[in-house]
Amino acid sequence: MEDKQRREEFDTALARIRHEIKGRLVQHGFFGSVTYKDIEASDHILSGSTVEIAVKGKTAERSFSRQEIESCRLRVGGAVLSGVISMVDELSA
């Protein structure tokens, strides 16, 4: 049961990160797709995710640990926010 709740927190945080990315893309006049690839440790425990943004044939991706992602379940901040900003800037250049 606890694992299911932890996965729910993780997925909630990913949804919040996706919303943050979409909002920042709109500020630059872009529309793109956001995908996630789960990173699993050798014992099949979720250890993080790779976030990929695709806009007009360009892609940018960053990997974040599970702790970094789960800390964004209420508000995107810290290393994840810095990564999102750098990815959007990379795509807008």
Wavefront OBJ file of the C-alpha trace (Angstrom):
o trace
v 0.000 0.000 0.000
v 2.775 2.422 0.884
v 4.453 1.802 -2.477
v 1.198 2.689 -4.254
v 0.983 5.941 -2.282
v 4.629 6.769 -3.073
v 3.966 6.161 -6.768
v 0.961 8.488 -6.549
v 3.166 11.241 -5.066
v 5.731 10.629 -7.805
v 3.096 10.805 -10.569
v 1.544 13.937 -9.030
v 4.956 15.599 -9.042
v 5.545 14.599 -12.681
v 2.185 16.135 -13.627
v 3.131 19.365 -11.841
v 6.519 19.407 -13.632
v 4.767 18.840 -16.978
v 2.436 21.771 -16.261
v 5.437 23.987 -15.387
v 7.201 23.027 -18.628
v 4.106 23.689 -20.746
v 3.659 27.109 -19.109
v 7.258 28.076 -19.780
v 7.049 26.906 -23.396
v 3.965 29.079 -23.954
v 5.890 32.130 -22.709
v 8.320 31.543 -25.607
v 5.488 30.945 -28.089
v 6.133 27.202 -28.331
v 3.978 24.120 -28.117
v 5.715 20.834 -27.500
v 5.410 17.371 -26.072
v 6.730 16.246 -22.707
v 7.578 12.591 -22.070
v 8.963 10.700 -19.093
v 11.098 7.590 -18.879
v 11.276 5.920 -15.475
v 14.722 4.999 -14.191
v 14.748 1.760 -12.203
v 17.540 0.474 -10.003
v 18.744 -3.119 -10.321
v 16.174 -4.323 -7.769
v 13.242 -2.869 -9.807
v 12.744 0.071 -7.443
v 11.938 3.387 -9.086
v 14.938 5.670 -8.607
v 14.015 8.643 -10.807
v 12.909 9.746 -14.222
v 14.230 11.313 -17.385
v 12.134 14.224 -18.653
v 12.259 14.920 -22.397
v 10.809 17.956 -24.183
v 10.341 17.974 -27.959
v 9.659 21.249 -29.809
v 9.896 21.806 -33.572
v 12.208 18.849 -34.143
v 14.535 19.771 -31.255
v 14.724 17.790 -28.030
v 16.164 18.420 -24.601
v 16.263 16.008 -21.694
v 17.364 15.890 -18.086
v 17.357 13.147 -15.480
v 16.164 13.756 -11.949
v 16.250 11.534 -8.870
v 13.095 10.297 -7.218
v 13.675 12.596 -4.232
v 14.050 15.655 -6.469
v 10.858 14.805 -8.323
v 8.785 13.994 -5.236
v 9.817 17.293 -3.646
v 7.886 18.991 -6.503
v 4.508 17.440 -5.691
v 3.263 20.764 -4.275
v 5.394 23.255 -6.203
v 8.211 22.882 -8.726
v 11.466 24.203 -7.324
v 15.121 23.487 -6.655
v 17.166 21.424 -9.076
v 14.088 20.430 -11.078
v 13.067 24.041 -11.710
v 16.625 24.898 -12.732
v 16.627 21.933 -15.111
v 13.272 22.913 -16.608
v 14.440 26.499 -17.183
v 17.681 25.341 -18.820
v 15.846 22.888 -21.095
v 13.369 25.539 -22.251
v 16.214 28.040 -22.812
v 18.109 25.392 -24.793
v 15.097 24.820 -27.030
v 14.386 28.502 -27.531
v 17.952 29.340 -28.587
l 1 2 3 4 5 6 7 8 9 10 11 12 13 14 15 16 17 18 19 20 21 22 23 24 25 26 27 28 29 30 31 32 33 34 35 36 37 38 39 40 41 42 43 44 45 46 47 48 49 50 51 52 53 54 55 56 57 58 59 60 61 62 63 64 65 66 67 68 69 70 71 72 73 74 75 76 77 78 79 80 81 82 83 84 85 86 87 88 89 90 91 92 93
